[in-house]
Amino acid sequence: MSGPDLDALARAAFDPDAAPACVGVAVSGGSDSLATLSLLARHYRVAAVTVDHGLRPEAAQEAAGVAAYCGARGIPHEILRWEGPAPAGNLMDQARRARLSLIGGWARGRGITDVALGHTADDQAETFLMRLGRRAGLEGLAGMRRRFVAEGVLWHRPFLTAPRAALRAHLTAEGIAWVEDPSNSDPRFARVRARAALAGLGAVGITAEGLAEVTAHLAAAEALIAEDLYRWAAQNLREEAGDLVVAGAALAALAPERRRRLLNAALRWVAGAAYGPRAAALARIVAAPGPATLHGCRITAARGLLRITREAAASAPRAPAAAGLWDRWRLAGPAAPGLEIGPLGAAGLARITDWRAGPLPRPSLLASPAIWAGETLIAAPLARPEGDWRATPACGSFHATLIRR
Ligand SMILES: Nc1ncnc2c1ncn2[C@@H]1O[C@H](COP(=O)(O)OP(=O)(O)OP(=O)(O)O)[C@@H](O)[C@H]1O
């Protein structure tokens, strides 16, 4: 059996005219991400990163193994450490979210805009089975996206259509050793049980690659629906300095399923979050769109318009301005040592006498980015747009995110 052309997939990962100067690769030390690193390094300048979750005694050693692999090949590599999980909640889920956030911060801090993950067709098929178990709808069954925006970074899964066996064959051929994460065979995890179930489905001709193909068909159907929503949003929803503004009447007239999809995407985008809100919270706002605080966003209503803005209390704290990225914003301006980016907040707004003359209401301005030198307000691009600094949403246009797959 001839496998997929992994080099062709690596080349197709980025538009040849717009490939990033450096591609970040998230490498656990497992086969999938090591193969992703090895294949991408043939075509792009790469930098690798490993998160040591501190959950298993071997993790530090595995991270050191990735460091050694990278060191031998002149690939920059860093190890990030997680402070650990909260006492309650799903451990795997917490670890995944923390990883995304840590790696997102790492990338932004180095001006890396694109980070590759090592997901394969096997992961896609396991996800499909797990979501079947949760009675998912089309969006869920359409599987993991080939690309997505989160944490101010564009994430890629270049080998999502390739079976794990093909990536392992590549590593074996190259003489590259990988580690087997023991939690990959721990049946306490749903993914491990899905993997075992998948192996049994071979008897009726269901394979990981086959299921990955099914998700691709569903994703194509999902894309058509997304396009329909995109057209509605282009007519009815306005992006204003990182806020989304929509007529309450137009939103109320939408079919509930369309309203659900739209609000889900809107809240995700305004929060700059990798995930949408919890189903119950989303259902409440879909049933009665109106003033609310949810998912790190604030919805206000005035003159028949609903405005979704970032919730000031949920936005990121102050951070060094070096990389020009903060919370969900990309900032550009005359950088100088010691500058910080943070929320404008009440203290900042109090320093701007004429903010009411601008188009943005107070809640939007409170959460908006500001450049600080100690307690001196250097710039507030949304409240005082005439200054030298510019702020644009790091995730790009909302309307574009509706149709990106
Ligand atoms: N500790 C980590 N540090 C850095 N990146 C990670 C880490 N764990 C997972 N990733 C990234 O997330 C992807 C998916 O993670 P998951 O745990 O589902 O991986 P997997 O299918 O076991 O892959 P791998 O064989 O690379 O570990 C990985 O391929 C890798 O790119």
PDBQT file of the ligand as one rigid body, heavy atoms in Angstrom, charges set to zero:
ROOT
HETATM    1  N1  LIG A 501       3.438  18.324  25.887  1.00  0.00    +0.000 N 
HETATM    2  C1  LIG A 501       3.312  18.856  24.671  1.00  0.00    +0.000 A 
HETATM    3  N2  LIG A 501       4.151  19.822  24.271  1.00  0.00    +0.000 NA
HETATM    4  C2  LIG A 501       4.042  20.381  23.052  1.00  0.00    +0.000 A 
HETATM    5  N3  LIG A 501       3.109  20.029  22.161  1.00  0.00    +0.000 NA
HETATM    6  C3  LIG A 501       2.248  19.070  22.497  1.00  0.00    +0.000 A 
HETATM    7  C4  LIG A 501       2.301  18.424  23.765  1.00  0.00    +0.000 A 
HETATM    8  N4  LIG A 501       1.325  17.491  23.806  1.00  0.00    +0.000 NA
HETATM    9  C5  LIG A 501       0.687  17.563  22.634  1.00  0.00    +0.000 A 
HETATM   10  N5  LIG A 501       1.227  18.508  21.829  1.00  0.00    +0.000 N 
HETATM   11  C6  LIG A 501       0.797  18.902  20.468  1.00  0.00    +0.000 C 
HETATM   12  O1  LIG A 501      -0.584  18.632  20.306  1.00  0.00    +0.000 OA
HETATM   13  C7  LIG A 501      -0.751  17.619  19.318  1.00  0.00    +0.000 C 
HETATM   14  C8  LIG A 501      -1.895  16.725  19.708  1.00  0.00    +0.000 C 
HETATM   15  O2  LIG A 501      -1.709  16.238  21.005  1.00  0.00    +0.000 OA
HETATM   16  P1  LIG A 501      -2.133  14.776  21.424  1.00  0.00    +0.000 P 
HETATM   17  O3  LIG A 501      -1.799  14.584  22.840  1.00  0.00    +0.000 OA
HETATM   18  O4  LIG A 501      -3.511  14.544  20.924  1.00  0.00    +0.000 OA
HETATM   19  O5  LIG A 501      -1.050  14.069  20.565  1.00  0.00    +0.000 OA
HETATM   20  P2  LIG A 501      -0.724  12.663  19.989  1.00  0.00    +0.000 P 
HETATM   21  O6  LIG A 501      -1.716  12.290  18.929  1.00  0.00    +0.000 OA
HETATM   22  O7  LIG A 501      -0.407  11.729  21.086  1.00  0.00    +0.000 OA
HETATM   23  O8  LIG A 501       0.596  13.226  19.250  1.00  0.00    +0.000 OA
HETATM   24  P3  LIG A 501       2.111  13.002  19.610  1.00  0.00    +0.000 P 
HETATM   25  O9  LIG A 501       2.355  11.609  19.126  1.00  0.00    +0.000 OA
HETATM   26  O10 LIG A 501       2.867  14.028  18.874  1.00  0.00    +0.000 OA
HETATM   27  O11 LIG A 501       2.191  13.184  21.106  1.00  0.00    +0.000 OA
HETATM   28  C9  LIG A 501       0.579  16.914  19.249  1.00  0.00    +0.000 C 
HETATM   29  O12 LIG A 501       0.770  16.265  18.020  1.00  0.00    +0.000 OA
HETATM   30  C10 LIG A 501       1.540  18.053  19.441  1.00  0.00    +0.000 C 
HETATM   31  O13 LIG A 501       1.685  18.829  18.257  1.00  0.00    +0.000 OA
ENDROOT
TORSDOF 0
